[in-house]
Amino acid sequence: MDAIIKKRINQVLKGDQNAYAEIVELYKDKVFQLCYRMLGNRHEAEDMAQEAFIRAYVNIASFNINLKFSTWLYRIATNLCIDRIRKKKPDFYLDAEVSGTDGLTMYSQIPSDTALPEEEVESMELQDIIQREISRLPEKYRSVIVLKYIEELSLNEISEILDMPLGTVKTRIHRGREALRQQLRNV
Amino acid sequence: MKCHEYEAYMHEYLDEEISTEHEKNLKQHLQQCVSCQKHFHELSKTITLVKGMATVTAPDDFTSKVMNKLPKEKKKVGIQRWFRHHPLLTAASLFLILMMGSVISGWNKGQDLSVSKQPNLIVKNDTVIVPEGEVVKGDVVVRNGSLQIEGQVDGNVIVINGEVIKGNKYMASAGQVTGEIKEINAVFEWIWYYLKNTAKEVVNLFEDNETEGEQSQGVAVFLNSIDR
């Protein structure tokens, strides 16, 4: 896999844009999931994930070919999401939570034609609750929790992605876990 | 040890970095302390919940959307890629282009008279003369001029963009040529001659390498047959 990626990157470096499509195809789900869990919203996640791939393409010449491409890509995506969270613009999306309604979204204002099976509704609710609680975490804890438990990356990799010492990563994971424990204890 | 100190052990455990000693201490404490047990259970549950979230996948058109948003690649690269994907066509067209280029430029190589180097040939204006009574050894090649043969040529005669005058116009048999006489006056003829000549040169080169410059009779015969 790494060999293929290296080959494709070299092709991209020579200016072959088509080779980049394969790289996008390989990492799109991971990057999208990372953004989705960071931002809690499909539209924003898609925007950010696309932006991450575009930035990676534009800056590919600055990528050190001897390092892991995914680490570099995740760093770009994570930074974009953190920036996004920090200066969150009042964008409106149908599946964004309507403020003061405790989890209701604009979708709930649109009558649905087909009734969902009971079980699906329940599991969806649980997923939504967990996602909502992750979204409530301060962004410095959110990123480590998402990278560790959603993307299932090692602490060392997370420290590389976030460009911070391993000790800091550990502390943040501990605090993030504690905060989530408090939020999810009654689920 | 106080309860919050065991909390650190819990996180060590969850990071899978706990030492056997700490793990033993933690287990002992958890058996005795209900509140720490609850705390530990809640932490484990939290992790299970987060890990158990459904995998989300990017929308189907994600890649094409990204590709459409990328800054446009240089045209050069697209052409290069085409060449890479069609090596045979590329080689063929490249060969043709080079071939045509050198053939045409060879044809248009000025209007200057040029002639093969034989000591006893006489050049007068646009006419090359094989003097009467002389024997010219080897092939005679004349470009952009006429060749008047009054003597004898021991080889082939090739005239490009010109004509061959054998001796006196009224005594066509006066001159003597042991080989063939060829006049080349049109581009297509020129191309045919050029191709044959190139092939001959290539074969010659090849043969030269093999026989270390030694000219064998067999090759000469072979070349003559190509020529026809």
Interface residues (C-beta under 8 A of the other chain):
Chain A: K14 G15 D16 Q17 N18 Y20 A21 V24 E25 K28 D29 V31 F32 Q33 Y36 R37 E46 A49 Q50 F53 I54 Y57 V58 L126 Q127 I130 Q131 I134 I145 Y149 I150 E152 L155 K170 I173 H174 R177 E178 L180 R181 L184 R185 V187
Chain B: H11 L14 D15 H39 E42 L43 K45 T46 I47 L49 V50 K51 M53 A54 T55 V56 T57 A58 P59 F62 T63 K65 V66 M67 K69 L70 P71 E73 K74 K76 V77 Q80 R81
